[in-house]
C-alpha cells in the first residue's frame, strides 16, 4: 500500500467530509450506520462483475471509497484496486482493515480530478458509488471518471433520484422512521435525476449501457436490484473507443 498523496481539493463539501469522518470508526461494523452499505455491496458488486465480464486481473478505481467496503470486495475477486477519498479518517480505517483481512488495496488521499490529471486512461473499470450527491459539482466527478477510464472501459455510478418518492423513502423513511441512516445523511436538493446523470455522462464521452434500481423491503429487511429507479439507482456507462 502506498502512503497518502497530498491533494488540494476544490470540489468538496467540508461538512460532508466531517460527517463521514465522525463515523469512520464504524465503517466495518455491519450493525452500524453503514449496515445498508454492507447489505447492498454484494448486489452492486455482482452487477459490476456481470456487465464488465469479471474483475480478475483488471485495474479498478473506486472513487469515494470510504472505509473500503466495495474496494476490498472487488480486490477479493482478483482486481488490482485503487481506492481514493478525501476523508483521511475513513482511509485510515480502510488501511487498517486491509492489514487485518490481508486484501491488498492501494488507498490514496487524493481528489478524482487531480488523479485524472496524473493518470488519464489508466483503469479498466471506475466505480463511484453513493458519492455524487455529496459533492458541490457532480458533473466534475463524472468528467474525471471518464478521463481516468481506458477507451472501452466501464464507469459505474450510483446515487439517488430527485422526486417526491425519493424524499419520502430516502430521507423521511430511511433517516427518521426506520433510522437506517443518521439524520442529515442526505440533502434532497443534491439528489440527481437519471436524465441529469445520463446527460453528464454523454457530455463526458460515456455511453449509458444500463440502469438498475435498489429496493428495500422493511418487513423482510432485504435489499434487491429492480427496474424501479425512482429512489436509489445504479447506472452503467462505457467510455467510447
C-alpha positions, 0 to 999 in steps of 0.5 A: 500500500502506498502512503497518502498523496497530498491533494488540494481539493476544490470540489468538496463539501467540508461538512460532508467530509466531517460527517463521514469522518465522525463515523469512520470508526464504524465503517466495518461494523455491519450493525452500524450506520453503514449496515445498508452499505454492507447489505447492498455491496454484494448486489452492486458488486455482482452487477459490476462483475456481470456487465464488465465480464469479471474483475480478475486481473483488471485495474479498478478505481473506486472513487469515494471509497470510504472505509473500503467496503466495495474496494476490498470486495472487488480486490477479493475477486482478483482486481488490482484496486485503487481506492481514493477519498478525501476523508483521511479518517475513513482511509485510515480505517480502510488501511487498517482493515486491509492489514487485518483481512490481508486484501491488498488495496492501494488507498490514496488521499487524493481528489478524482480530478487531480488523479485524472490529471496524473493518470488519464486512461489508466483503469479498466473499470471506475466505480463511484458509488453513493458519492455524487450527491455529496459533492458541490459539482457532480458533473466534475466527478463524472468528467474525471471518471471518464478521463481516468477510464481506458477507451472501452472501459466501464464507469459505474455510478450510483446515487439517488433520484430527485422526486417526491418518492425519493424524499419520502423513502430516502430521507423521511423513511430511511433517516427518521422512521426506520433510522437506517441512516443518521439524520442529515445523511442526505440533502434532497436538493443534491439528489440527481435525476437519471436524465441529469446523470445520463446527460453528464455522462454523454457530455463526458464521452460515456455511453449509458449501457444500463440502469438498475434500481435498489429496493428495500423491503422493511418487513423482510429487511432485504435489499434487491436490484429492480427496474424501479429507479425512482429512489436509489439507482445504479447506472452503467456507462462505457467510455467510447473507443 
